[in-house]
Amino acid sequence: MRIALLGGSFDPVHFGHLMIADAAVTRLGYDAVVFVPAAVSPHKKDARPASPDDRLAMLNAAVLGDRRFLVDDCELRRKGVSFTIDTIEDLEERYRPEGRIGLIIGEDLVAGFSTWRRVDELVARVDIVLATRPGGQVPDFAYPHTKLENAPMDISSTSARALIAEGSSWRYLVPASSRRIIEERGLYGCLSRKDDALESLSDAVERFAFESLSPSRYLHSRGVAQLAGELCARFGMDARKGYLAGIAHDVCKEMSSDRIIALAVLDGAPLSSVERDKPALLHARAAANFLESRFGCRDESVLNAIRHHTFGECGMDDLSKAVYIADKIEPSRKSVSSNLRDKIRRAPLGELFAATLEDTIRYLRERGKLVSERTELLMAECRETGNESRRIAR
């Protein structure tokens, strides 16, 4: 196997690193690039990096799923200042590569390369690969080398850390998997999502939804999650719960009938004859049970919001109403009346819920579809509640 070495602090790893590694494989024919995070770089002795465990975790997450990229922690285990010649000797011994190891360095390191430890021996043992870095004139490089001709990206770990600390726009400088580690561990002053169990659960469910649903169904689910979260925030509820219920509400929608039934009966409730004839109607029950059994969700308000989003249920709480509304009128829905969309920003929750329910019944009847008894009873409850409110107001 022909390998190339890409070393650095990776504090944090970013897309510029990955683009260089990808170019080494695709343009120069290496079978793999070995990322080696430094314990202490001899070129950055004054830097204050994230912990070795954090940097290693971010790097492992960044290359997950790409078998062309390897991570080796030899310098972290060695500790102290890392010298490239020592790492090359170590990799040669353990990997036994075909031919000489490719040593990838950035143009920013050219000026000081002659001062590297045992530089003449290093040059004799490796094939130097010079990666293009954005900006500035590059000094002449006297050592034999190959130009990588990579597409330079104007990203640096230093600028990424600064942007994170400022709370500026940084999230698309690093791979999403590494970004989650930064957020969850509060690295570089990022405190937005540290130790947030609900956010982590939503992330896991959303990844499942993305991977298992068709693109249009996922688009709908994300629209429901976004609108449910906004409604919850507007009406004094936990927006995270609204988002979680919204992103999970249709995760079983495209499963087989047998799978939907098997999940639906986990709650112990019997199946009606209509549900047996049309198992797709059980997808809400199935999704609530799936969220509990697969992802460990124990929040009854979230589970009920998912369970009742199809037909509704008398006595629904405010979270269930918010998710029901979001499911019926999120932006990708084509048949929602303009009048109902106008109410989203101004109507009280009860009024918006009743209007949504009425619009749903209208839609079903216009198309000759059956309106369930539960939905009819819920509409009657809404009307009675509305009449009672008007009597009190008088």
C-alpha positions, 0 to 999 in steps of 0.5 A: 500500500502506498501511503502519504503522511499528513501531520498537524495539530488539527485543532480543529480539523477542517475541510482544507485538510480533507481536500488536501488528503483527497487530492493526494489520493486522486491526483498522485495515486496514493492508496491512503493518507495517514493523518497524524495529530501532533502532541506538541508541534515544534512549529507551534510551541506557544499554541494552546490546543484542545486536549489530545483526546478532543483533537483525536475525536474530531479527526476520527469523526471527520474521516469516518466512512472514508477508507482512504483516510487513516488516523494514527495517534503515534505522536500523541502516545509519544508525547512531547515535541514531535519531529517528522523524521521520528514519525516517518521511521515509526510509520515505515516500521509499522505500516511497511508501505510500498515505496517511500512515504509521501510527506505532505507539507503546506507551502507555509512551511517551505521557508523553515523546512531547512531547519527541520530535525535531520532534514537531509535524512528526511528528504532521502527517505520520503517523497515530498508533496507540496500542497498549495496554500492560499495567499502570498508568494512562496519562497523557492523550495530547493528540495526535490518535491511534487506539486500537489495542484490541490484547490486551495481553501482559505481556511485555517484552524486558527481562524476557525477557533477565533470564529467559534470563540466569537460566536461568528459563522463557522459551522461549515468550515468543519465536517458535521461530525466534528462540529457536533463534538465541538458543540457537545464538548464546548470546545473553543468557547462554543457553549451552544449545545454542550450536554444538551440531551434533547438536541443530541436525541434530535440529531440522532433521529434526524440522521435516521430520518434522512437515511431512511425516508425518501427525499420528499418525506424527509423534506416534509418532516424537517418542515414540520420540525422547524414549524413545530419548534417555532410554534412552541417558542411562540406559545411558551413551550420548549422548542426542542421538544417541538422539533424532536416530535416534528422530525420523528413524526413520520419516521415509520411512514414508509416502512412495510405494513407488517413492520408498522403493525409490529411497532404500533402494537407495542403500546398494548392498544388494540387495532381497529378494523380500519387500522387492520385494513389500512396499516398506513394509518398506524404510522403515528402510533408506530413512530411514537413506539419506535422513538421510545424503543429505538432511541429511548425517549421517555417524554410522554408529551413528545410521544403523545404529540407524535402519536396523535398527529394523524387524527388528533385526540380529545384532550390534546395538550399544547405540544400535541396541538403545535405538532398537529398544526405544523404537520398540516400546514408546514410550507411544503404542503400545497393545499393549505388555504391562504387564510390559514397560513395568515393565522400562523403568526397572529392567531392564539394557539387554540384558534389556530388549532381549530382553524387547522382542524377545520381546514383538514376536514374540509380538504378530506371531504372535498376529496371524498375521503373518510373523516375519522370519528376521533377527528369529528369528536375533536372538532366538536370539542374545539367548537364547544371550547370556543363557544365557552370562551365566547360566553366567558368573554361576554 
